[in-house]
């Protein structure tokens, strides 16, 4: 049975991804910074829970030990993410007000957290015969679209969140080259109704989770080092 860890899985896209993968036969570990929220989510889903704060080395190391003791890991979904520049729809932090502190806060979870978790679980993933890594990115990370007038990404002028996801894309490409036996891809769920954006998204979590679930089930002959949404390949 395929063992899958999803970070930030106690709600939103992570929760829906867990639900769908369990239905597909995966043994899913709900990674949650808050242990109690994770426990409640896991009970609701019929999943296993592991306390996991992607910004904390000790928390990540403990999660590795717990999952290794259970038998190992085949699929890692790096879903945990934050967007502190979106304080609310009427109070956003644009380029003029961006601070190093906010940039660092964003990167600590979205970028360094992704690397921290991926690096820690690499020994387990390398033992799998069909290892898969899905890094949840964003269309806002696309430099092509950000520089193309008329696109939603061009109209978006905030800095920290898209910059962090562009970094995630590069991490994805470089890890995919370093570990060609794994399937490692970045995905764009779309503008989904979640707590991250104050539930202002234009689609449901069921729609948003579609590409995450699809790529989490990539076979050994599937794509790697790519950037995808539900419709296909995205431009870098």
C-alpha positions in Angstrom: 0.0 0.0 0.0 1.3 3.5 -0.9 2.2 5.6 2.2 1.7 9.3 1.7 2.5 12.3 3.9 0.7 15.6 3.3 1.9 18.6 5.2 -0.7 21.2 6.3 -3.4 18.5 5.9 -5.7 19.3 8.7 -7.8 21.6 6.5 -8.3 23.1 3.1 -6.5 21.6 0.1 -4.4 19.3 2.2 -7.5 17.8 3.9 -9.3 17.3 0.5 -6.2 15.8 -1.0 -5.9 13.4 1.9 -9.6 12.4 1.5 -9.2 11.6 -2.2 -5.9 9.7 -1.8 -7.4 7.6 1.0 -10.3 6.8 -1.3 -7.7 5.8 -3.9 -6.1 3.3 -1.5 -3.2 5.3 0.0 -2.3 5.2 3.7 -2.2 8.9 4.4 -0.4 10.7 7.2 -2.0 14.0 8.0 0.9 16.4 8.8 -0.3 19.2 11.1 1.5 21.8 13.1 -1.3 21.7 15.7 -1.4 18.1 17.0 -5.0 18.3 18.2 -6.3 19.7 15.0 -4.4 17.1 13.1 -5.8 14.4 15.4 -9.4 15.5 14.7 -8.8 15.7 10.9 -7.2 12.3 10.9 -10.2 10.8 12.8 -12.6 12.3 10.4 -10.6 11.1 7.4 -9.6 7.6 8.6 -6.0 8.7 8.3 -2.9 8.6 10.5 -1.6 11.8 12.1 1.8 13.1 12.6 2.7 16.4 14.3 4.7 18.3 11.9 5.8 22.0 11.9 7.7 22.5 8.7 9.6 25.4 10.2 11.0 23.3 13.1 13.9 20.8 12.6 13.1 18.8 15.7 9.4 18.4 14.7 10.4 17.3 11.2 13.0 14.8 12.6 10.4 13.3 14.9 7.9 12.9 12.1 10.5 11.1 10.0 11.2 8.7 12.9 7.4 8.0 13.4 6.8 7.3 9.7 9.9 5.2 9.4 8.8 3.1 12.3 5.5 2.5 10.5 7.3 1.2 7.4 8.4 4.1 5.3 7.1 6.7 2.8 6.3 6.6 -0.9 4.7 10.0 -1.6 5.4 13.4 -0.1 3.0 16.3 -0.7 4.5 19.6 0.4 1.3 21.5 0.8 1.9 23.7 3.9 2.1 27.3 3.0 1.4 30.8 4.2 0.7 34.2 2.7 1.1 36.8 5.4 1.0 39.7 2.9 -2.7 38.9 2.5 -3.8 40.2 6.0 -7.3 40.6 4.6 -8.8 41.7 1.3 -8.7 45.4 2.3 -5.3 45.3 3.9 -2.5 43.8 1.8 1.2 44.4 1.9 2.5 45.6 -1.4 6.0 46.3 -2.7 6.1 49.8 -1.1 5.5 48.3 2.4 7.3 45.0 2.0 9.8 44.3 4.8 12.6 41.8 5.1 10.8 40.3 8.1 7.7 39.6 6.1 9.8 38.1 3.2 11.7 35.9 5.7 8.5 34.8 7.4 7.0 33.8 4.0 10.1 32.0 2.9 10.6 30.2 6.2 7.4 28.2 5.6 7.0 28.1 1.8 10.6 27.6 0.8 12.8 26.6 3.7 10.0 24.4 5.0 9.7 22.6 1.7 13.5 22.0 1.6 13.6 21.0 5.3 10.9 18.4 4.9 12.1 17.1 1.6 15.7 16.7 2.8 14.6 15.0 6.0 12.4 12.4 4.2 14.8 11.8 1.3 16.2 8.6 2.9 12.7 7.1 3.2 11.7 8.2 -0.3 14.9 6.7 -1.8 13.9 3.3 -0.4 10.6 3.4 -2.2 10.3 1.8 -5.6 8.0 4.5 -6.9 8.7 7.7 -4.9 6.7 10.8 -5.7 7.0 14.4 -4.5 4.4 17.0 -5.2 5.3 20.6 -4.3 2.2 22.9 -4.2 3.1 26.0 -6.1 1.0 28.7 -7.7 0.4 30.3 -11.1 1.6 33.5 -9.5 5.1 31.9 -9.6 5.1 32.0 -13.4 7.6 34.6 -14.6 6.2 34.2 -18.1 2.7 35.2 -17.0 3.9 37.8 -14.5 5.5 39.6 -17.4 2.6 39.2 -19.9 0.1 42.1 -19.8 -3.5 41.0 -19.6 -2.9 38.0 -17.4 -4.1 37.7 -13.8 -0.4 37.2 -12.7 0.6 40.4 -14.4 -2.1 42.3 -12.5 -0.9 40.9 -9.2 1.6 43.3 -7.7 2.5 41.8 -4.3 5.9 40.3 -3.8 6.5 37.8 -1.1 4.1 35.0 -1.9 4.8 34.7 -5.6 8.5 35.0 -5.0 8.4 32.1 -2.6 6.5 30.0 -5.0 8.9 30.8 -7.9 11.7 29.5 -5.6 9.6 26.4 -5.0 9.5 25.9 -8.8 13.3 26.0 -9.0 13.7 23.7 -6.1 11.4 21.3 -7.9 13.4 21.4 -11.1 16.8 20.9 -9.4 15.6 18.1 -7.1 14.0 16.3 -10.1 17.4 16.4 -11.9 19.2 15.2 -8.8 16.9 12.3 -8.2 15.8 11.0 -11.7 14.2 7.9 -10.2 11.6 9.9 -8.4 8.7 11.8 -9.9 9.0 15.4 -8.5 6.7 18.1 -9.8 5.2 21.5 -8.9 1.5 22.0 -9.2 -0.9 25.0 -9.3 -4.2 24.2 -7.6 -5.9 27.4 -8.9 -7.5 30.2 -6.9 -9.2 28.0 -4.4 -11.5 28.9 -1.5 -9.3 28.3 1.6 -8.3 30.1 4.8 -5.1 31.2 3.0 -7.1 33.8 1.0 -10.0 34.4 3.4 -12.1 32.0 1.3 -12.2 34.5 -1.6 -11.1 31.9 -4.1 -13.1 31.2 -7.3 -13.2 27.4 -7.0 -13.8 24.7 -4.5 -11.2 22.6 -2.7 -12.5 19.7 -4.6 -11.5 21.4 -7.8 -8.3 22.7 -6.4 -7.1 19.3 -5.1 -7.6 17.7 -8.6 -4.1 18.3 -9.9 -2.4 17.6 -6.5 -4.2 14.2 -6.3 -3.3 13.4 -10.0 0.4 14.1 -9.6 0.5 12.3 -6.2 -0.4 9.2 -8.2 2.1 9.6 -10.9 3.6 6.3 -12.0 7.3 5.6 -12.6 6.8 6.6 -16.3 5.1 9.9 -15.3 6.5 13.4 -15.8 9.1 14.8 -13.5 10.6 18.3 -13.1 7.4 19.9 -14.4 4.9 22.6 -13.5 1.3 21.8 -14.0 -2.3 22.8 -13.4 -5.5 20.9 -14.0 -5.4 21.8 -17.7 -1.8 20.8 -18.4 1.7 22.3 -18.4 2.3 25.9 -17.2 4.9 28.2 -18.5 7.8 28.9 -16.1 
